[in-house]
C-alpha cells in the first residue's frame, strides 16, 4: 500500500514537471513568434536603392500588439505616404510610416533615408501607448531649406503616452523629435542635429523625461518646452551651436511651461542659452553649465510680434555655473521681468548678475558666488 502511494505521488510530481516544461516551451515559442523581422519576413531590402516603405509598414501592421519588430542593419529608403497626414497646432505634416498600437521596434544599425524636398518625416506615432523605438539612424538627404517647422519631422509622438525613444540619431529634418499632447514618455540618449527648427520639442505635453540627449546646430529653440506643458524634466543633455554665423539661436527654451525641471545640462553657443519666457511659472533651473552665450540664463518677456509677452514668475535659478558669456557680453544671469524668483548658489562673474530690481540685485549678490572675470 505504501509503495502504491509513493508511485502515486511520483506520477503527480512528474506530471507537474511535464506540464511546467510544456508551458515554458510554449511560452518561448509564443514569444519567438512575436518577434517579426522586416527583412526575412516582409522583404525589406535595406540596400539604399529599393523603396522599402511598403515592406516596413506591412511589418509594423503585422507585428502583434505588444510584440517586437526587428529591423536589421541596412540602408532603408523611405518615401512619402500622402495618406499619412498629421495635423498639429503648427500645421500639417506627412510621414512615411505610421504606428498606432503598442509595439517595440529595434533598429540596431538600421539607417532610414528620406528626401527633404518631399517634405515628410519617418515615424508618426498616434493615439496609442507603449510604443518603444530603440536604435537606428534617421537621415534626411539634406537640411530642409523651405517649408514650415513641421514639414519634415523625423518622429512625431502625438496624443500618445508611456512610450520611449532611445538611442536614436536624427539629422536634417525640420524637427527631430516632436512630442505633441503626449504625456508620460521618455526620450533618452537621442542625438538630433542639423535641423531647420527644434531638435527636440515638447509641445503642450506633461510628465515627460528628456534625458542624456545631444541637440546641436539646429534652429528655433534647439530643445524646447512650449505650449503650456507641465511637470517635465530635461536632464543631462548637451545643447550646442557651433556653426559660424549662427549667432541668434536659442538653446533650451522654457516657454509657457509650468513646474518643470531643467537640470545638469550643458548649453553653449547661443544668443539665449537657457531662455525662460512667455508666462513660464514655477520652473526650476538647477545645476546647469552655461557659457559662450550672449545671455547664459535669461528670464524675459518674449520675442514680440505674435508671441506672448507675459511675465514669468516664481523661477528658481539654483547652483548654476553661468560664467564666460559670449565675448563682449556681460549677461551671466539676466532677469528683467516677473516676481517670486529665487536666485541662489549660482556662480557668475562680477557685474554679470543683472536684475531689473536693484534692491534684489544687492540681496542676490550675497546669495550667489561672484568671481572676478579674467
Residue frames as qw, qx, qy, qz and C-alpha x, y, z in Angstrom:
[[0.000, 0.885, 0.465, 0.000, 0.00, 0.00, 0.00],
 [0.309, -0.792, 0.110, 0.515, 2.85, 2.37, 0.87],
 [0.420, -0.120, 0.599, 0.672, 4.55, 1.57, -2.44],
 [0.224, 0.637, 0.652, 0.344, 1.37, 2.45, -4.33],
 [0.131, -0.939, -0.229, 0.218, 1.14, 5.82, -2.54],
 [0.405, -0.566, 0.355, 0.625, 4.79, 6.55, -3.39],
 [0.369, 0.198, 0.691, 0.590, 4.18, 5.68, -7.03],
 [0.086, 0.825, 0.552, 0.084, 1.07, 7.87, -6.99],
 [0.204, -0.902, -0.011, 0.380, 2.98, 10.93, -5.72],
 [0.437, -0.306, 0.542, 0.649, 5.83, 10.35, -8.18],
 [0.312, 0.484, 0.689, 0.440, 3.34, 10.32, -11.02],
 [0.034, -0.935, -0.342, 0.089, 1.85, 13.59, -9.77],
 [0.353, -0.732, 0.235, 0.533, 5.31, 15.21, -9.50],
 [0.412, -0.034, 0.658, 0.629, 6.32, 14.04, -12.97],
 [0.213, 0.708, 0.632, 0.233, 3.01, 15.32, -14.27],
 [0.133, -0.942, -0.128, 0.279, 3.56, 18.76, -12.75],
 [0.410, -0.509, 0.451, 0.608, 7.13, 18.82, -14.08],
 [0.398, 0.258, 0.718, 0.510, 5.93, 17.83, -17.54],
 [0.118, 0.865, 0.481, 0.075, 3.25, 20.49, -17.59],
 [0.265, -0.850, 0.088, 0.447, 5.80, 23.11, -16.49],
 [0.426, -0.239, 0.599, 0.635, 8.18, 22.14, -19.31],
 [0.293, 0.536, 0.694, 0.381, 5.36, 22.21, -21.85],
 [0.042, -0.936, -0.314, 0.154, 4.25, 25.63, -20.55],
 [0.319, -0.720, 0.278, 0.550, 7.75, 27.07, -20.71],
 [0.404, 0.013, 0.693, 0.597, 8.35, 25.66, -24.19],
 [0.196, 0.718, 0.629, 0.224, 5.02, 27.02, -25.31],
 [0.149, -0.924, -0.134, 0.325, 5.77, 30.42, -23.79],
 [0.363, -0.493, 0.467, 0.639, 9.17, 30.59, -25.52],
 [0.345, 0.299, 0.740, 0.494, 7.58, 29.53, -28.78],
 [0.076, 0.868, 0.491, -0.026, 4.91, 32.22, -28.35],
 [0.195, -0.864, 0.096, 0.454, 7.45, 34.98, -27.74],
 [0.427, -0.197, 0.624, 0.624, 9.61, 33.79, -30.64],
 [0.284, 0.574, 0.683, 0.350, 6.59, 34.21, -32.91],
 [0.063, -0.917, -0.297, 0.258, 6.07, 37.74, -31.55],
 [0.264, -0.648, 0.335, 0.632, 9.43, 38.98, -32.88],
 [0.688, 0.667, 0.287, 0.001, 8.99, 39.95, -36.50],
 [0.484, -0.358, 0.381, 0.702, 11.87, 40.54, -38.91],
 [0.398, 0.743, 0.061, -0.535, 11.29, 43.19, -41.59],
 [0.176, 0.565, -0.681, -0.430, 13.82, 41.67, -43.99],
 [0.052, -0.109, 0.987, 0.106, 13.28, 37.93, -43.77],
 [0.232, 0.428, 0.839, -0.244, 9.51, 38.02, -43.36],
 [0.309, 0.806, 0.365, -0.348, 8.42, 41.09, -45.33],
 [0.706, 0.457, 0.318, 0.439, 11.07, 41.52, -47.99],
 [0.046, -0.984, 0.099, 0.138, 12.59, 44.84, -46.98],
 [0.817, 0.449, -0.141, 0.333, 15.85, 45.07, -48.92],
 [0.522, -0.802, 0.090, 0.276, 17.86, 47.63, -46.98],
 [0.751, 0.139, 0.280, 0.582, 20.11, 48.24, -49.97],
 [0.178, -0.532, 0.007, 0.828, 19.72, 52.03, -50.15],
 [0.079, 0.098, -0.574, -0.809, 18.09, 51.86, -53.60],
 [0.245, -0.403, -0.838, -0.275, 14.85, 49.90, -53.19],
 [0.368, -0.411, 0.080, -0.830, 11.87, 51.78, -51.75],
 [0.320, -0.078, -0.910, 0.253, 11.23, 49.84, -48.54],
 [0.323, -0.165, 0.242, -0.900, 8.32, 51.96, -47.29],
 [0.779, -0.110, -0.253, -0.564, 5.55, 49.45, -48.01],
 [0.726, 0.043, -0.670, 0.152, 7.52, 46.47, -46.71],
 [0.216, 0.090, -0.625, 0.745, 8.33, 48.13, -43.38],
 [0.476, -0.135, 0.125, -0.860, 4.77, 49.44, -42.96],
 [0.816, -0.069, -0.463, -0.340, 3.46, 45.92, -43.59],
 [0.565, 0.051, -0.705, 0.426, 5.86, 44.60, -40.95],
 [0.109, -0.127, 0.432, -0.886, 4.60, 47.23, -38.48],
 [0.654, -0.097, -0.125, -0.739, 0.99, 46.37, -39.27],
 [0.840, -0.019, -0.518, -0.160, 1.57, 42.63, -38.85],
 [0.280, 0.221, -0.725, 0.589, 3.53, 42.86, -35.61],
 [0.457, -0.583, -0.665, -0.094, 1.12, 41.79, -32.85],
 [0.307, -0.842, 0.042, -0.442, 0.17, 44.17, -30.06],
 [0.660, -0.678, 0.321, -0.047, 2.99, 44.10, -27.53],
 [0.932, 0.139, 0.171, 0.287, 5.29, 42.36, -29.99],
 [0.332, -0.690, 0.344, 0.544, 8.73, 43.31, -31.28],
 [0.723, 0.685, 0.075, 0.055, 9.67, 44.26, -34.83],
 [0.606, -0.484, 0.350, 0.525, 13.34, 43.81, -35.65],
 [0.563, 0.826, -0.022, -0.011, 14.81, 45.88, -38.47],
 [0.840, -0.226, 0.148, 0.470, 18.36, 44.63, -39.09],
 [0.262, -0.592, 0.279, 0.710, 21.33, 46.65, -40.28],
 [0.450, 0.428, 0.616, 0.484, 20.91, 48.15, -43.74],
 [0.017, 0.227, -0.057, -0.972, 20.05, 51.35, -45.55],
 [0.212, 0.540, 0.814, -0.028, 16.28, 51.65, -45.99],
 [0.003, 0.089, 0.280, 0.956, 14.97, 54.16, -48.47],
 [0.097, 0.553, 0.746, -0.359, 11.60, 55.61, -47.44],
 [0.046, 0.309, 0.422, 0.851, 9.14, 57.67, -49.46],
 [0.286, 0.006, 0.286, -0.915, 6.25, 59.95, -48.55],
 [0.020, -0.410, -0.908, -0.085, 2.85, 58.36, -47.91],
 [0.128, -0.279, -0.161, -0.938, 0.31, 61.02, -48.83],
 [0.595, -0.505, -0.535, -0.323, -2.31, 59.24, -46.71],
 [0.641, -0.415, -0.437, 0.476, -0.29, 59.82, -43.55],
 [0.102, 0.597, 0.011, 0.796, -1.03, 63.45, -42.74],
 [0.431, -0.466, -0.592, 0.497, -0.76, 64.62, -39.14],
 [0.026, -0.778, -0.183, -0.600, -2.42, 67.88, -38.13],
 [0.527, -0.365, -0.453, 0.619, -0.91, 69.80, -35.22],
 [0.084, -0.904, -0.252, 0.336, -1.13, 73.34, -33.92],
 [0.297, -0.548, 0.409, 0.667, 1.91, 74.08, -36.05],
 [0.492, 0.488, -0.399, -0.601, 0.41, 72.83, -39.33],
 [0.966, 0.140, 0.061, -0.206, 0.23, 69.60, -41.33],
 [0.166, -0.611, 0.761, 0.141, 3.00, 67.02, -41.50],
 [0.893, 0.256, -0.245, -0.278, 3.42, 63.97, -43.73],
 [0.497, -0.526, 0.688, -0.050, 5.20, 60.72, -42.92],
 [0.410, 0.323, -0.803, -0.288, 6.48, 57.50, -44.43],
 [0.443, -0.114, -0.884, 0.101, 5.40, 55.19, -41.59],
 [0.501, -0.489, 0.037, -0.713, 2.60, 55.10, -39.01],
 [0.326, -0.034, -0.886, 0.329, 2.41, 53.37, -35.64],
 [0.475, -0.376, -0.026, -0.795, -0.92, 53.22, -33.83],
 [0.895, -0.340, -0.229, -0.174, -0.60, 50.28, -31.43],
 [0.507, -0.738, 0.445, -0.025, 1.74, 49.17, -28.63],
 [0.943, 0.249, -0.064, 0.211, 4.87, 47.65, -30.18],
 [0.462, -0.712, 0.348, 0.398, 8.65, 47.74, -29.84],
 [0.746, 0.654, -0.051, 0.114, 10.84, 48.43, -32.87],
 [0.616, -0.580, 0.343, 0.409, 14.53, 47.59, -32.55],
 [0.581, 0.811, -0.027, -0.068, 16.61, 49.11, -35.33],
 [0.838, -0.209, 0.191, 0.467, 20.20, 48.25, -34.41],
 [0.304, -0.392, 0.336, 0.800, 22.39, 49.84, -37.12],
 [0.372, 0.611, 0.653, 0.249, 19.47, 50.41, -39.50],
 [0.107, -0.289, 0.100, 0.946, 19.63, 53.67, -41.48],
 [0.332, 0.694, 0.636, -0.059, 16.41, 55.26, -42.76],
 [0.256, -0.103, 0.299, 0.914, 16.79, 57.66, -45.68],
 [0.264, 0.777, 0.542, -0.180, 14.25, 60.35, -46.63],
 [0.403, 0.351, 0.297, 0.791, 14.29, 63.15, -49.20],
 [0.105, -0.397, -0.349, 0.842, 13.95, 66.67, -47.82],
 [0.176, 0.066, -0.365, -0.912, 12.27, 68.02, -50.94],
 [0.352, -0.337, -0.815, -0.313, 9.36, 65.63, -50.39],
 [0.288, -0.394, 0.270, -0.830, 8.58, 67.36, -47.07],
 [0.863, -0.306, -0.276, -0.293, 7.89, 64.30, -44.93],
 [0.282, -0.625, 0.663, -0.301, 9.27, 62.51, -41.90],
 [0.273, 0.204, -0.940, -0.027, 9.78, 58.91, -40.79],
 [0.249, -0.308, -0.901, 0.178, 7.57, 57.79, -37.87],
 [0.393, -0.376, -0.030, -0.839, 4.13, 59.11, -36.93],
 [0.253, -0.175, -0.897, 0.318, 3.10, 57.60, -33.58],
 [0.332, -0.247, -0.115, -0.903, -0.55, 58.46, -32.99],
 [0.718, -0.283, -0.002, -0.636, -3.31, 57.71, -30.43],
 [0.880, -0.029, -0.473, 0.044, -1.57, 54.86, -28.64],
 [0.480, -0.768, 0.384, -0.180, 0.66, 53.91, -25.72],
 [0.759, -0.350, 0.538, 0.112, 3.67, 51.68, -25.01],
 [0.765, 0.624, -0.035, 0.156, 5.48, 52.25, -28.29],
 [0.565, -0.687, 0.325, 0.323, 9.24, 51.85, -27.94],
 [0.684, 0.704, -0.149, 0.124, 11.76, 52.82, -30.62],
 [0.680, -0.612, 0.319, 0.246, 15.29, 51.61, -29.97],
 [0.545, -0.253, 0.534, 0.595, 18.39, 52.44, -32.02],
 [0.518, 0.614, 0.526, 0.280, 18.58, 53.45, -35.65],
 [0.237, -0.313, 0.166, 0.905, 19.63, 56.43, -37.75],
 [0.350, 0.771, 0.530, -0.057, 17.01, 58.69, -39.33],
 [0.380, -0.335, 0.305, 0.807, 18.67, 60.69, -42.08],
 [0.463, 0.823, 0.215, -0.249, 17.29, 63.36, -44.38],
 [0.785, 0.324, 0.193, 0.491, 19.35, 63.72, -47.53],
 [0.323, 0.349, -0.063, 0.878, 19.91, 67.44, -46.84],
 [0.056, -0.343, -0.513, 0.785, 18.89, 70.19, -44.45],
 [0.200, 0.738, 0.631, 0.132, 15.38, 71.43, -45.33],
 [0.274, -0.021, 0.072, 0.959, 15.60, 74.92, -46.79],
 [0.345, -0.195, -0.219, -0.892, 11.90, 75.70, -47.11],
 [0.560, -0.383, -0.709, -0.192, 8.54, 74.69, -45.68],
 [0.499, -0.740, 0.043, -0.450, 7.20, 75.12, -42.19],
 [0.176, -0.570, 0.728, -0.337, 8.81, 73.99, -38.96],
 [0.685, -0.059, 0.667, -0.285, 6.78, 70.78, -39.18],
 [0.695, 0.519, -0.284, -0.410, 7.20, 69.97, -42.87],
 [0.722, 0.284, -0.623, 0.103, 9.83, 67.31, -42.10],
 [0.552, -0.594, 0.431, -0.395, 9.59, 65.74, -38.59],
 [0.268, 0.337, -0.903, 0.004, 11.75, 62.68, -38.01],
 [0.290, -0.296, -0.899, 0.142, 9.47, 61.33, -35.23],
 [0.365, -0.358, 0.014, -0.859, 6.12, 62.78, -34.15],
 [0.224, -0.233, -0.900, 0.293, 4.71, 61.32, -30.94],
 [0.289, -0.226, -0.124, -0.922, 1.15, 62.65, -30.93],
 [0.720, -0.274, 0.039, -0.637, -1.63, 62.04, -28.39],
 [0.862, 0.035, -0.501, 0.059, 0.30, 59.05, -27.08],
 [0.444, -0.749, 0.350, -0.345, 1.72, 58.07, -23.71],
 [0.777, -0.412, 0.475, -0.034, 4.03, 55.76, -21.77],
 [0.861, 0.478, 0.027, 0.171, 6.31, 55.39, -24.79],
 [0.512, -0.680, 0.308, 0.424, 10.05, 55.74, -25.29],
 [0.678, 0.710, -0.117, 0.149, 12.56, 56.78, -27.94],
 [0.608, -0.691, 0.345, 0.184, 16.08, 55.69, -27.03],
 [0.542, -0.344, 0.592, 0.487, 19.50, 55.61, -28.72],
 [0.559, 0.665, 0.463, 0.175, 18.11, 57.13, -31.93],
 [0.317, -0.349, 0.225, 0.853, 20.05, 59.54, -34.18],
 [0.412, 0.773, 0.481, 0.031, 18.28, 62.09, -36.39],
 [0.307, -0.396, 0.249, 0.828, 19.75, 64.58, -38.86],
 [0.018, 0.042, -0.498, -0.866, 18.44, 67.02, -41.48],
 [0.084, -0.595, -0.789, -0.129, 14.79, 67.48, -40.53],
 [0.135, -0.684, -0.108, -0.709, 12.60, 70.45, -39.73],
 [0.538, -0.590, 0.398, -0.452, 12.32, 68.93, -36.24],
 [0.223, 0.309, -0.922, 0.063, 13.98, 65.83, -34.86],
 [0.225, -0.334, -0.898, 0.178, 11.62, 64.62, -32.11],
 [0.290, -0.288, -0.040, -0.912, 8.25, 66.31, -31.56],
 [0.112, -0.330, -0.885, 0.308, 6.06, 65.38, -28.57],
 [0.250, -0.206, -0.220, -0.920, 2.59, 66.82, -29.18],
 [0.714, -0.291, 0.102, -0.628, -0.08, 66.41, -26.48],
 [0.829, 0.089, -0.549, 0.061, 1.89, 63.34, -25.43],
 [0.452, -0.721, 0.316, -0.419, 2.31, 62.57, -21.73],
 [0.768, -0.434, 0.457, -0.112, 4.48, 60.36, -19.53],
 [0.883, 0.446, -0.071, 0.127, 7.08, 59.45, -22.17],
 [0.614, -0.603, 0.315, 0.400, 10.87, 59.04, -22.15],
 [0.636, 0.746, -0.143, 0.137, 13.33, 60.46, -24.68],
 [0.643, -0.665, 0.342, 0.166, 16.78, 59.17, -23.78],
 [0.538, -0.335, 0.588, 0.503, 20.21, 59.11, -25.45],
 [0.567, 0.706, 0.404, 0.129, 18.87, 60.74, -28.59],
 [0.325, -0.368, 0.251, 0.834, 21.14, 62.81, -30.82],
 [0.396, 0.771, 0.494, 0.077, 19.37, 65.31, -33.07],
 [0.318, -0.537, 0.190, 0.758, 21.38, 67.74, -35.16],
 [0.051, -0.127, 0.518, 0.844, 21.23, 69.99, -38.21],
 [0.135, 0.608, 0.782, -0.027, 17.51, 70.68, -38.09],
 [0.079, 0.542, 0.307, 0.778, 15.64, 73.59, -39.66],
 [0.475, -0.682, -0.028, -0.555, 13.78, 74.01, -36.35],
 [0.563, -0.598, 0.472, -0.321, 13.99, 72.33, -32.95],
 [0.285, 0.321, -0.903, -0.005, 16.00, 69.20, -32.39],
 [0.250, -0.347, -0.887, 0.172, 13.58, 68.12, -29.63],
 [0.265, -0.275, 0.019, -0.924, 10.32, 69.92, -28.87],
 [0.119, -0.339, -0.886, 0.294, 7.85, 69.13, -26.10],
 [0.204, -0.213, -0.215, -0.931, 4.60, 70.89, -27.05],
 [0.641, -0.270, 0.038, -0.717, 1.63, 71.04, -24.63],
 [0.823, -0.015, -0.568, -0.015, 2.80, 67.78, -23.08],
 [0.496, -0.702, 0.303, -0.411, 3.22, 66.76, -19.45],
 [0.792, -0.422, 0.431, -0.095, 5.34, 64.46, -17.27],
 [0.866, 0.465, -0.129, 0.134, 7.91, 63.69, -19.96],
 [0.622, -0.622, 0.323, 0.348, 11.58, 62.91, -19.32],
 [0.653, 0.726, -0.154, 0.149, 14.19, 64.13, -21.82],
 [0.659, -0.672, 0.320, 0.110, 17.49, 62.74, -20.59],
 [0.578, -0.386, 0.575, 0.432, 21.10, 62.46, -21.78],
 [0.637, 0.655, 0.382, 0.140, 20.33, 63.80, -25.24],
 [0.374, -0.315, 0.274, 0.829, 22.52, 65.82, -27.62],
 [0.388, 0.819, 0.422, 0.005, 20.96, 68.61, -29.69],
 [0.426, -0.408, 0.271, 0.760, 23.27, 70.55, -32.00],
 [0.089, -0.217, 0.490, 0.840, 23.29, 73.03, -34.82],
 [0.104, 0.560, 0.805, 0.166, 19.58, 73.42, -35.33],
 [0.027, -0.390, -0.157, -0.907, 17.15, 76.35, -35.29],
 [0.558, -0.616, -0.300, -0.468, 14.33, 77.82, -33.23],
 [0.529, -0.624, 0.492, -0.298, 14.71, 76.65, -29.61],
 [0.337, 0.392, -0.851, -0.095, 17.10, 73.73, -30.02],
 [0.296, -0.251, -0.905, 0.175, 15.48, 71.88, -27.12],
 [0.238, -0.261, -0.044, -0.935, 12.12, 73.48, -26.47],
 [0.057, -0.427, -0.848, 0.307, 9.41, 73.14, -23.82],
 [0.151, 0.025, -0.175, -0.973, 6.46, 75.10, -25.19],
 [0.422, -0.252, -0.631, -0.600, 2.69, 75.28, -25.32],
 [0.586, -0.458, 0.151, -0.652, 1.71, 75.15, -21.65],
 [0.793, -0.016, -0.605, 0.065, 3.21, 71.82, -20.66],
 [0.440, -0.713, 0.335, -0.431, 3.98, 70.96, -17.04],
 [0.783, -0.422, 0.447, -0.100, 5.98, 68.65, -14.81],
 [0.860, 0.470, -0.147, 0.131, 8.56, 67.83, -17.49],
 [0.617, -0.652, 0.320, 0.302, 12.25, 67.10, -16.86],
 [0.673, 0.686, -0.221, 0.167, 15.22, 67.93, -19.09],
 [0.643, -0.688, 0.331, 0.048, 18.32, 66.42, -17.52],
 [0.652, -0.369, 0.559, 0.356, 21.92, 65.75, -18.50],
 [0.679, 0.636, 0.329, 0.162, 21.64, 66.99, -22.08],
 [0.403, -0.332, 0.275, 0.807, 24.25, 68.75, -24.23],
 [0.382, 0.828, 0.410, -0.009, 22.77, 71.57, -26.30],
 [0.446, -0.475, 0.298, 0.698, 25.24, 73.31, -28.58],
 [0.556, 0.815, 0.166, 0.008, 25.53, 75.63, -31.58],
 [0.544, -0.540, 0.345, 0.542, 29.00, 75.83, -33.12],
 [0.586, 0.520, 0.442, 0.436, 28.38, 76.87, -36.73],
 [0.278, -0.172, 0.065, 0.943, 29.94, 80.08, -37.96],
 [0.151, -0.167, -0.342, -0.912, 27.39, 82.86, -38.42],
 [0.505, -0.512, -0.637, -0.278, 24.60, 81.27, -36.40],
 [0.230, 0.142, -0.492, 0.828, 24.61, 83.82, -33.59],
 [0.408, -0.204, 0.072, -0.887, 20.89, 84.35, -32.93],
 [0.610, -0.166, -0.744, -0.216, 19.78, 80.85, -31.89],
 [0.576, -0.522, 0.294, -0.556, 18.20, 79.71, -28.61],
 [0.153, 0.307, -0.929, 0.139, 19.43, 76.74, -26.62],
 [0.154, -0.364, -0.904, 0.165, 16.93, 75.38, -24.09],
 [0.252, -0.312, -0.157, -0.902, 13.63, 77.26, -24.31],
 [0.104, -0.363, -0.843, 0.383, 11.23, 77.18, -21.37],
 [0.166, -0.087, -0.234, -0.954, 8.18, 78.92, -22.78],
 [0.658, -0.235, -0.111, -0.707, 4.72, 79.00, -21.14],
 [0.663, 0.013, -0.741, 0.108, 5.94, 75.99, -19.15],
 [0.517, -0.634, 0.194, -0.542, 4.99, 75.25, -15.53],
 [0.772, -0.455, 0.392, -0.208, 6.50, 73.21, -12.70],
 [0.921, 0.345, -0.126, 0.127, 9.26, 71.70, -14.83],
 [0.634, -0.652, 0.305, 0.283, 12.92, 70.94, -14.07],
 [0.649, 0.704, -0.235, 0.165, 15.95, 71.86, -16.21],
 [0.654, -0.683, 0.325, 0.007, 18.90, 70.19, -14.50],
 [0.628, -0.417, 0.570, 0.326, 22.57, 69.36, -15.16],
 [0.711, 0.619, 0.286, 0.170, 22.59, 70.33, -18.81],
 [0.441, -0.377, 0.267, 0.770, 25.44, 71.93, -20.75],
 [0.396, 0.822, 0.409, 0.025, 24.40, 74.81, -23.03],
 [0.351, -0.556, 0.250, 0.711, 26.74, 76.88, -25.21],
 [0.297, 0.022, 0.597, 0.745, 26.96, 78.90, -28.41],
 [0.050, 0.679, 0.699, 0.218, 23.59, 80.67, -28.36],
 [0.050, -0.545, -0.020, -0.836, 22.11, 84.13, -28.11],
 [0.626, -0.465, 0.262, -0.568, 19.90, 82.90, -25.26],
 [0.160, 0.289, -0.937, 0.111, 21.36, 79.84, -23.56],
 [0.103, -0.419, -0.885, 0.175, 18.55, 78.87, -21.18],
 [0.124, -0.184, -0.210, -0.952, 15.64, 81.09, -22.17],
 [0.039, -0.457, -0.827, 0.325, 12.67, 81.41, -19.79],
 [0.113, 0.066, -0.170, -0.977, 9.80, 83.46, -21.23],
 [0.453, -0.145, -0.502, -0.723, 6.14, 83.92, -22.11],
 [0.721, -0.373, 0.051, -0.581, 4.26, 83.14, -18.89],
 [0.656, 0.095, -0.717, 0.214, 6.56, 80.41, -17.63],
 [0.512, -0.633, 0.181, -0.552, 5.83, 79.73, -13.96],
 [0.752, -0.471, 0.401, -0.226, 7.37, 77.77, -11.08],
 [0.894, 0.358, -0.234, 0.130, 10.15, 76.12, -13.08],
 [0.645, -0.674, 0.288, 0.215, 13.49, 75.07, -11.60],
 [0.636, 0.692, -0.294, 0.174, 16.76, 75.77, -13.42],
 [0.681, -0.662, 0.307, -0.060, 19.35, 73.85, -11.42],
 [0.693, -0.400, 0.539, 0.264, 22.97, 72.78, -11.71],
 [0.743, 0.619, 0.211, 0.140, 23.43, 73.65, -15.38],
 [0.504, -0.364, 0.293, 0.727, 26.68, 74.64, -17.09],
 [0.432, 0.836, 0.331, 0.076, 26.09, 77.62, -19.40],
 [0.390, -0.580, 0.265, 0.664, 28.83, 79.51, -21.23],
 [0.200, -0.110, 0.585, 0.778, 29.60, 81.30, -24.51],
 [0.091, 0.681, 0.699, 0.198, 26.04, 82.61, -24.83],
 [0.044, 0.528, 0.061, 0.846, 25.02, 86.25, -25.23],
 [0.569, -0.463, 0.259, -0.628, 22.70, 85.59, -22.27],
 [0.147, 0.201, -0.960, 0.128, 23.72, 82.46, -20.38],
 [0.090, -0.472, -0.863, 0.158, 20.42, 82.32, -18.44],
 [0.111, -0.120, -0.096, -0.982, 17.60, 84.78, -19.13],
 [0.080, 0.575, 0.778, -0.240, 14.13, 85.41, -17.71],
 [0.007, 0.171, -0.232, -0.958, 12.45, 87.81, -20.14],
 [0.562, 0.323, 0.267, -0.713, 9.04, 88.68, -21.61],
 [0.760, 0.343, 0.550, 0.044, 9.29, 87.05, -25.05],
 [0.489, 0.013, 0.497, 0.717, 10.12, 87.67, -28.68],
 [0.216, 0.437, 0.002, -0.873, 7.39, 90.18, -29.51],
 [0.288, 0.073, -0.703, -0.647, 5.28, 90.03, -32.64],
 [0.714, -0.238, -0.394, -0.528, 2.59, 87.39, -32.40],
 [0.566, -0.038, -0.752, 0.337, 4.29, 85.66, -29.48],
 [0.524, -0.768, -0.369, 0.003, 3.13, 86.04, -25.90],
 [0.296, 0.570, -0.321, 0.696, 4.81, 88.74, -23.84],
 [0.659, -0.679, -0.160, -0.281, 3.56, 87.82, -20.38],
 [0.123, -0.718, 0.608, -0.316, 5.81, 87.86, -17.32],
 [0.769, -0.006, -0.634, 0.075, 7.36, 84.67, -16.00],
 [0.440, -0.684, 0.280, -0.510, 7.09, 84.21, -12.23],
 [0.803, -0.426, 0.367, -0.199, 8.48, 82.03, -9.45],
 [0.815, 0.458, -0.334, 0.122, 11.50, 80.81, -11.39],
 [0.704, -0.644, 0.274, 0.121, 14.16, 79.11, -9.23],
 [0.638, 0.662, -0.340, 0.199, 17.68, 79.55, -10.62],
 [0.704, -0.641, 0.291, -0.095, 19.89, 77.50, -8.33],
 [0.684, -0.423, 0.544, 0.239, 23.51, 76.30, -8.33],
 [0.760, 0.608, 0.175, 0.148, 24.22, 77.02, -11.99],
 [0.515, -0.379, 0.279, 0.716, 27.62, 77.85, -13.42],
 [0.408, 0.827, 0.380, 0.068, 26.88, 80.85, -15.65],
 [0.326, -0.711, 0.258, 0.568, 30.30, 82.33, -16.37],
 [0.285, -0.248, 0.640, 0.669, 32.10, 83.26, -19.60],
 [0.550, 0.668, 0.410, -0.289, 29.24, 84.59, -21.70],
 [0.689, 0.562, 0.257, 0.378, 29.88, 85.37, -25.35],
 [0.502, -0.091, 0.001, 0.860, 32.77, 87.75, -25.97],
 [0.012, -0.270, -0.163, -0.949, 31.60, 91.31, -25.40],
 [0.552, -0.551, -0.431, -0.453, 28.59, 90.29, -23.34],
 [0.019, 0.293, -0.673, 0.679, 28.17, 90.71, -19.58],
 [0.714, -0.190, -0.012, -0.674, 24.96, 88.74, -19.14],
 [0.088, 0.189, -0.963, 0.174, 25.61, 85.73, -16.97],
 [0.033, -0.506, -0.851, 0.135, 22.15, 85.68, -15.36],
 [0.079, -0.085, -0.164, -0.980, 19.65, 88.23, -16.62],
 [0.050, -0.549, -0.824, 0.131, 16.19, 88.78, -15.11],
 [0.009, 0.028, 0.061, 0.998, 14.07, 91.70, -16.24],
 [0.550, -0.235, -0.269, -0.754, 10.51, 90.62, -15.54],
 [0.728, -0.267, -0.615, -0.144, 8.33, 88.73, -13.07],
 [0.404, -0.633, 0.380, -0.540, 8.10, 88.15, -9.34],
 [0.887, -0.315, 0.236, -0.242, 8.88, 85.46, -6.80],
 [0.759, 0.478, -0.423, 0.130, 12.16, 84.35, -8.34],
 [0.747, -0.604, 0.245, 0.132, 14.80, 82.52, -6.31],
 [0.627, 0.674, -0.319, 0.224, 18.39, 83.10, -7.44],
 [0.601, -0.693, 0.370, -0.145, 20.78, 81.27, -5.16],
 [0.775, -0.319, 0.517, 0.176, 24.08, 79.42, -5.16],
 [0.749, 0.629, 0.133, 0.161, 24.98, 80.30, -8.76],
 [0.564, -0.405, 0.234, 0.681, 28.47, 81.20, -9.93],
 [0.435, 0.835, 0.260, 0.213, 28.64, 84.33, -12.07],
 [0.559, 0.140, -0.066, 0.814, 31.28, 86.91, -12.83],
 [0.137, -0.446, -0.296, 0.833, 31.35, 90.46, -11.47],
 [0.275, 0.411, -0.044, -0.868, 28.56, 92.68, -12.77],
 [0.287, 0.073, -0.789, -0.538, 27.00, 89.79, -14.70],
 [0.062, -0.456, -0.860, 0.220, 24.08, 89.16, -12.34],
 [0.073, -0.077, -0.187, -0.977, 21.65, 91.62, -13.90],
 [0.031, -0.546, -0.823, 0.154, 18.20, 92.26, -12.43],
 [0.017, -0.684, -0.351, -0.640, 15.61, 94.88, -13.10],
 [0.543, -0.808, -0.163, -0.158, 15.15, 95.33, -9.35],
 [0.333, 0.651, -0.488, 0.477, 18.31, 96.93, -7.94],
 [0.526, -0.537, 0.454, -0.479, 17.38, 96.08, -4.34],
 [0.982, -0.020, 0.151, -0.115, 17.06, 92.40, -5.21],
 [0.703, 0.575, -0.320, 0.269, 20.36, 92.58, -7.00],
 [0.080, -0.666, 0.563, -0.483, 22.06, 93.60, -3.74],
 [0.794, -0.278, 0.404, -0.358, 20.40, 90.67, -1.95],
 [0.963, 0.267, 0.023, -0.015, 21.33, 88.17, -4.64],
 [0.374, 0.731, -0.500, 0.274, 24.93, 89.36, -4.66],
 [0.350, -0.521, 0.663, -0.408, 25.16, 87.84, -1.18],
 [0.832, -0.013, 0.459, -0.311, 23.39, 84.57, -2.07],
 [0.878, 0.472, 0.005, 0.073, 25.49, 83.71, -5.12],
 [0.717, -0.363, 0.243, 0.543, 29.18, 83.23, -5.82],
 [0.358, 0.931, -0.021, -0.073, 30.64, 86.24, -7.58],
 [0.788, -0.184, 0.262, 0.526, 34.00, 85.64, -9.23],
 [0.001, 0.762, -0.236, -0.603, 36.31, 88.11, -10.93],
 [0.800, 0.593, 0.079, -0.045, 36.43, 87.97, -14.69],
 [0.760, -0.197, 0.267, 0.558, 39.82, 87.03, -16.11]]
